[in-house]
Amino acid sequence: MTFIAIQCLNGLSYATTLFLMAAGLTLIFGVTRIVNFAHGSFFMLGALFTAHWVTDWYPAWGETPALYAGAMLLGALCAGAAGAVAEFVLLRRLYGVPELYQLVATFGLSLALSDAMRWGFGPQEVFAPRFPGLKGSVALWGEYFPEYQLLTIALGPLVWLALHLLLHGTRFGQRLRAATQDRAMLGALGVNPKPLMLAAVVLGCLLAGLGGALQLPREPANLQMDQNVVVETFVVVVTGGLGSIAGAFFAALLIGLVHALGISFFPQATLVLVFLAMAAVLALRPTGLLGRPVATGPLEMAQKFILAPAKAPWSVITFMTLGLAMSGVGLLGGYWQSLATDGLILLIFGISLQAMMALGGLVSFGHAAFFALGAYGAALSHSSWGFSLPGALAAGCALALALAALFGALLVRSAGVYLAMLSLALAQVLWAVASQWLSLTGGDNGVIGLNLVPQDWRLAFYFALLGLALLSVWALARLSRSSLGAALQAVRDAPLRAAASGLPVNRLKYRIFVHSATLAGLAGGLFAAHKGAVFPSVASVSTSLDALLVLLLGGMHQGWGVVAGSAVLVWAGAELGRGFDYWRGALGLFVMLIMVASPSGLLGLLRGRRP
């Protein structure tokens, strides 16, 4: 019992960090309705600024409690100032647009901020000194517990109390709460909402920076802190309920305790337990512990699925031109053939997501789950049972189909951000399984040495892949024109009216979800065949975001949008990465520019410029 009590205290200490992050994200979402994926970057900025302040710039500050605490506050203020710049430059241009575009734009912001911090602070980890005056431990139930962690445990309720008093006991807080309920009405009453939204972003980023600074005495500051914490922050926010600070507090306690006890008793399944806890809460309460349904702006930017050119002769000419161009690239061999292969696989993966999102309105942040199942299914069936390429691809598709059939009915009951987070949870669970089931997947060493495509068959594989990619584009165009496609778009746009008209809403969503997952599994199997190895990164958040970037860069409702998006993303990643260390930041700036200038993507921008 003593051991469990100590681990619970560890969980409560970690819960304070999660709450600071989640409270900031909740404030930003509540007032601005922006799902800020870059929130972890402000956490990292607060940590890095404070760490350099007390180790490199003014080491004397690390020797006095008051000065060390002052350095932490400076780190938080630095994060708040960066949040003000981000709100002025980017976020205010995203108010009122769907959360999906906000997510991708703020993902671009996270890339830009990460490279900016790497340029400003350097790539090395920074080990800050322990907090002066709280370096020891206290005896509790015969065990020893760090004094500093007791301080952080006390800070969580104090911050919650301070936020409660601010929001309920001041005129500023009352206006903030009014903005979360009806921003348009607040403006009609003569209150300018822009300063309120700026203040919410600054306060939210300041809390994130403070959370990062408070982590320093326990772990070094590094450039991976943002990705490590932002996913669990989203878990806390969604588990607690979007827009509820009280919900975020109780969810942080729950997730912090699950995290600490999981590390102690099930170290290899800790992440799985965290996401299972979130899934269990959402299964019982689809809007989280204390959340309420919220309107996040228009559901879609463009309701019509645009096929350009739509006329049959021009469509055939477009297909033939694309096929001939890609055939020519494949015949170049070597680097260009490999690059084009990457693009075609990404195109198929993007098509799978486009069918689900553009037609069915199902938002997924974890589509990498099915891509990874296809990759591992193909790789393991080949390495363990000697399957050739067709059999391995069939095994990968079957595995993705099985998981989608099993969990699809649960996932399609949710909508919006809640559905997105459940899909992300599924992908993260698979990533954890792939990373830690060493006997099956090899863990981080991966499944290597695959010979699904011998060198002599590379050209034939490329042309078969080109055929599959063109077939996927054609199938999506055909689906959008079919009666099933029309029914799906009706369910997407007006689900209540569609149900009243007799359409089987959940069955239609389930059907497109399963089909989409199977095609993603095919893309994953092709990826394993092309690369000759599979690693847990195929199930990571970045893989899911690659599919989202492809879809939104080209245009989610543009029939050829994924073609344009995959070409741009693969080319930019390959060419910018050659001799340019900060290419991710440049890509992030490009993503932000596209999301602001044309949320309907590159093809939408081109169509908008036509006379």
Buried (B, 14 or more C-beta within 10 A) or exposed (E): EEEEEBBBBBBBBBBBBBBBBBBBBBBBBBBBBBBBBBBBBBBBBBBBBBBBBBBEEEEEBBEEEEBBBBBBBBBBBBBBBBBBEBBEEBBBBBBEBBBBBBBBBBBBBBBBBBBBBBEEBEEEBBEBBBBBBBEEBEEEEEEEBBBBBBBBBEBBEEBBEEBBEBBEEEEEBEBBEBBBEEBEEBEEEEBEBEEBBBBBBBBBBBBBBBBBBBBBBBEBBBBEBBBEBBBBBBBBBBBBBBBBBBBBBBBBBBBBBBBBBBBBEEEBBBBBBBBBBBBEBBEEBBBBBBBEEBEBBEBBBBEEBBBBEEEEEEBEEBBEEBBEEBEEBBEEEEEBBBBBBBBBBBBBBBBBBBBBBBBBBBBBBBBBBBBBBBBBBBBBBBBEEEBEBEBBBBBBBBBBBBBBBEBBBEBBBBBBBBBBBBBBBBBBBBBBBBBBEEEEBBBEEBBEEBEBBEEEEBEEBBBBBBEBBBEBBEBBBEBBEEEBBEBBBBBBEEBEEBBEEEBEBBEBBBBBBBBBBBBBBBBBBBBBBBBBBBBBBBBBBEBBBBBBBBBBBBBBBBBBBBBBBBBBBBBBBBEBEEEEEBBBBBBBBBBBEBBBEBBBBBBBBBBEEEE
